Amino acid sequence: MGSSANGNINGVEIFVSTFLDAKKTKLTSHYIINRGFDKLGMTNLPFRKSIAFIEEKLFLRRIDRTIESAIDVLVNFQQSNLNKRTTLKEISKNIINKYLNSKPNILHETKKALLSLKDRICLMPEIETSSCLVHGDYDFNNVLFFQDDKAGLVDFEHLEKDGSPFFDLATLIFNPLIMKWKSSFAKDKSFATYLNKYGGIKYVVKWLKHYCAQSNIPYSIIPIIPSISSVEQNSKTYPPYRDPNTYPLYGENMLTELLSLKINDK
């Protein structure tokens, strides 16, 4: 290991080193496999459907345990950096109001869906929680895994001192799924169709339940986590040098996809 330094910045322990003996989860081969079949001229529909089914199953199995491990790391990160007490209902309503106030020209259907989501949230039971520190870019590029089963985080460029506990969770779960969907044989279908067709929705529910169990949050919050997190992503302001479209959850089209995604918490 090379030179290193450590310290405490605003209550966050920081360790900096020129070298870390850790691994990142690399999924590039899964994202480009469909393009490879196109280049080879393998366009036979029944054949491609069978290959696509197998590939998506392998992809989900590949990321399953890693996402659960990263959720465990996230829960520890959040519980070590809790802020003010609030309710999940209050957090969700504030996120929607911020988006509506900052986007006066959104499509009528999108606004209608957001108001419907807000109504659903109002009917939810009061669930107390705390706001917390938010990594802001919590995906496989920034979660490192060590040989002793420990994990670490890098790239705190978008760190927020006080925010929603859902955003990092949704980024971790949905970033790889959205990227896989957009590069898959089913890319012309809706995101919901893609997840339901290949069994991804079962994994999403499994991961969200794992987070809720670890965080002592009722499963009843699960159905709104994807949509509320996409709303939050689209409410953020990024510096001029960072294209927000590089974030899978960003964009009104993706917001529409997640607003229409039905997740059963049972």
Protein Blocks (a to p, Z undefined) as FASTA:
>chain_A
ZZdddddeehiacdddfbdcdddddfklmmmmmmmmmmnopabfklmmmmmmmmmmmmmm
mmmmmmmmmmmmmmmmmmmmcccdddfklmmmmmmmmmmmmmmmbcfklmmmmmmmmmmm
mmpccddddddddehpacfklcccdfkopacdehjllgcfbdcfklmmmmmmmmmmmmmm
mmmmklmpcfklmmmmnommmmmmmmmmmmmmmnopafklmmmmmmmmmmmmmmpccdfk
lcfklpmkgcjklmmmmmmpccdfZZ
